[in-house]
Amino acid sequence: MAEDSGVRAGVRRGVRALIQTLGATAVQLRLSLPPIAGDSGEELGLRTPAFQSKTLEPVAVRRGSKSVELLVAADVLEAMLGIADPGAVTVAVQTVAAVQIADEMFVPIATEKVPCRGGACMYRILLRLETVEAA
């Protein structure tokens, strides 16, 4: 069992090095702040959404004809989110409000873990361009 964790750690380091050579781009994740206990506006559902930005790096960005894909090493994403379980990471990425790459804003639509010896070595996050609706 200890040999499996050593192999997994080696694969995770290799994936991180690969992503750094593929582009090593930084993106900004917009995460909503948690509710404030005891706030009367919060209790009535009148709170204005508040967000915080976190930098995620290094990531590799792959642009397709209709979507954009982020490749991020598992240890990088897990450290930024403070979560180690692959299932919990996938759920946490679904709560991301937006991803900013350069001057463009994207919305995450799917997250896929790339498995490695019972864990994850990389995550693929599929994004679509955020559309601004006219009022």
N, C-alpha and C positions, 0 to 999 in steps of 0.2 A: 504494500500500500504506500509506503514512503517513497518507493521508486516511482509510482504513478504521479505523486505530487511533485517530485523533482522533474519529471518529464513535462508535466503541465506547466511548471514555472519556466522551464526552458523554452517551450513553445510560445508562451505569453511574451517573453522577452524578445523572441524572434519576430513575432507579429508586430510588436511595438517598433522594432528597428525597421521592419519592412514599411510600415506606415510613415515613419520619418523619412525614408528615402523616396516614397511615392509623392511627397508634396509637403508634408508637415505644416499644414494650414491650421490656423486658429479660428474658431467660430464662437459666437456668443449665443448662449442659451438663455431664453427669457422664461424664468420660473415664477409662478404665482406665489405670493407670500401666504403663509397659513393664516387662518382666521384669528382674530383677537378676542379672547374670552372676556366677557363682561361689557363689550362695546354694544350700546343700544342699537346703533345703525347696523351692526353685524347681525344682531338677533332678528332684526326686521328684514334682513336681506337687502339693505340699502347701501352697503359698503361699495365704494368705488374700488375696482380691482387694483391691486398694487403688485408690482413685479420687481424681481431682482435679476440682474444679469450675471451670469457666470461664464468664464472663458473655458472652453474645452479645447485642449491641444495636447499633442498633435493629432490631427485627423487628416485623412485623405478624402478629397472630394471627387466624386465621379459624376460627370454630367451626362445624362441621357437625353433623348429627344423630348421626353415628356416629364421627366423627373430628375431629381438629384439624389445621389446616394452618398452618405457619410460612412466611412470606414474608420472605426475607432478601436484601439486595443482595449481589451476587457479591463485590465488593471487601471487604465487611465479613466475610463467612464465610471468604474466602481469607486475609485478614490474620490472623484469629483462629487458623486451622489452620496457617498458614505454608505453604500450598500454592496454586499458581496454576493447575494443570491441572484443567479441569472433571471429567475422568474420575477423577482422584485425589481430588478433593473429594468426589465421590459415594461413593467407597469409604471415605474417612475418616469420613463421616457415618454409615455403616453400623456403625462401631466405637463409636459413642456409646452408652453404657449406658442413659442416661435423660436426659430433658429436663424440667426443673422450671419450670412456669408458675404463679406465685403459690404456692398450697399443694398443687397437683396434680402428680403425676409421670406422664410419658408416655414411651412407647418409640417411637423412629423406625422406620417400616416401609417407607418409600420416599422417595427423593430424586429430584427432576427438575430439570434445568437449563433455564432459559429462554434459548435461544440468541440471540446478537447478533453478527453479522459474524465468525463463526468462533470466537467465545468464548462466554462466558456473561455475562448482565447481572443475573440473579437466580436464586435457587434456591428451589424449593418443597419443603418437608420435611413429609411426611405423618406424623402421629403417632396412636397409639392409647393409650387410658388404660392405665396399668400396673396389672395385677391382682395382688393379693397373695394367694397361695395359703396356705390354712391347713395347718399341719403335722399 
